[in-house]
Amino acid sequence: MGGKIWDEYSNQYFPEPVQYSKEQLQNVAKAVFLFEEATTMMMPENRKNCQYALPNHKSDNTPEVLKNHYRSVPQATWAGLFDYLDASSDIDDLNQRLGIERWRSWSFTQTYSPGVLKTVEFRRPPGAVHENDACYWAKFALGFVNAATMCDLSPYRSWTTSPTFDELCLFVQSGLDPLGPTYHNTIYRS
């Protein structure tokens, strides 16, 4: 059965995963930095600066030029950071520009490994005690990455602020809505 993968656990076939393009990963990286403050706001205190899931701009391995672009947003807009990420020549170059390290909020290390399925890992959420919490964070990551790969982020280029928590929720929900009714209105938490 070409183009499908058999899952023994669920006893069914699933479509073969699609690899991310350089442009999609650039957009995910831009969204990670753009929404970093709002993502941090929604985390419990013990996950805001956790050493195993640091905000991407706070990691020791984040190149200084990228940190400087992030710090300069209030004076200069998001354009410099976006241009820096967009200037990457390929996925490996993008990873070099991000600083290859697993211990950050959003890890791109699996996009760098040759011959490995290209995945983006969201490490920031707290441990889940209940299945509803696990499902919430899985939907958050799925919606975030889907929105980032589909959305035109260019309107944010001229911003000198980070989007709010409500704007983050709308962004994530915009990535979930195309997936069907199961995902509609699932990102806001009471």
N, C-alpha and C positions, 0 to 999 in steps of 0.2 A: 504494500500500500504506500506508494510514493508520496512524500510530502506530509506524512503523518507519523506520529510517535505513539506507540502503544504504552499505556500506563497500566501496569499490573494491579496497582492498588485500587483504582476506580474501575478497572476492567473495560476500558474504552480507549479509543484513539483520540488524540489531540493534534491540532495543526502543529507543524514544525515551527519552532520559534524563529522569529525574524531578527536578524542582526541589526543593531543600530548603525546608522550612517554617521559619519563625522559631524555633519550638520545637526543631526538630532542630538548627539552627545554634547555638542557645543551649546545648544539650546538648554539642555538639562543643566549643564554647568552654570550657564548664565542665570537660570531660574533658582538654582541652589543659593547663589550669592544674593540675588535679588530678594528672595524671601527668607533669608537667614534670620533676620530679627524676628519676624512673625513666627517662624518655626520654633525659635528659642522660647518665645513667650508661651507657647502652648505646652512646653515640656515641664514635667515636675522638677523641682529644685535640683534633685540629685542627677538629672540628665542635662542640665543647662551647660555645664562645663565638665562633663564626665571625660576622664582621660582616654577612654576607649571609643568615644564618639564626639570628639571636639567639634565645635562649629568650624566649617571649612576654612574660614579666614584666620582662625586662631592656632592652627596646627604649626608645630615647629618646622615641618617639611613643606609648608606652603611657601612658594618662592616669594621673596621680598617684593618683587615688582607687582605681583598679584595682590599682596597685602596692601601695598601703597595705593593701587587702583581702588581697592575697596574702601580704604580710609579716606580717599579724596572725593568720594561721591557727594558728600554734602556741599563741597565747594565747586566740583567740576562736572557732575552728572554721572550716570551709569555708562556713558558712551566709551570712556577709556577702558573700563573693565570689559565691556562687550567686545570692543575692537581687539583687545589683547587676546581674548579667547577665540574670536573669529579668525585671527591671523594664523592659527595653528594649521600646519600643512596636512596633517593626517591625525589619526586617533592617537598614535604614539606621541606625537608632538603635543597634542592637547593634554595628555597625561603628564608630560614633562612640565607644561605650563601650570598645571594644577598642583603638581608635586605628588609623586606616587607614594601613597601611604594608605593603609587600611583603616587606621584608628582615627576616623573623622566622621562627622555627621552623615555625609554622603560619600561613599567610597567608589571610586572609578577604577580601582586596581584590577578588577576582572575584565575591564575593557582593554587592558594593556597586554594581558597574557596572550602570546601567540598560540593559535590553535584552540583557544578556549572560547566557549560561548560567551558573548559579550553581555555582561550584566552590570547594572548599577545597584549598589547595596545601600539601603537606608538603615543606618546603625543607631540612630538617635532615640527611638522610642524606648520607654521603660519596659521592663519585663511584664508580660501579660499574665495575670492571675486567672482571668476569665476569658472564655472564648470570644465574647463580644469585644473585649479590648484588643485581642489579637486580630480579629477581623477588621476593627476600626483602623489599626495601623497598617494592615495590609492594603486596605482600600485607600488610605491616605497616600501611601507610596505609589500604588498603581495609578491613582488619579493624578498625582503630581507629575510623574514621569510621562504619562500619556498627554497631559495638558502641555507640558514643556516641549514634547516632540511635535505637537500639532499647532501650537499657538505662535502667533507673531509677536515677539517680545520687543520689536522696534519702538512701539510707543513709549516704553519705559526708558529709552536712551536719554531722553531729556530730563528725566526726573532727578531731583537732588535728595530724595527721601526714599526710604524703603516702603513697600506696600504694607498695609495694616493687616491685622489678623483676619478681619472680615474679607479683605481682598485676597488673602491667601486661601481662605475657605472657598471663595467663589472660583478661584483659579483651579483648585483641586477638583471641585465639583464639575467644572467644565471638562475635565479629563475623564470623569466617571460617567457623565450623562450619555455619551455615545455608546457606552457598553451595555445599555439596556435598563429596563425598569428596576431591576434588583439593586442598582446603584444610585437611583435617583434620590436626592435629598438625604444622603447618608453621612455627610462630612461634619455638619454642625452637631456638637455634643451638648447635652443638657447638664 
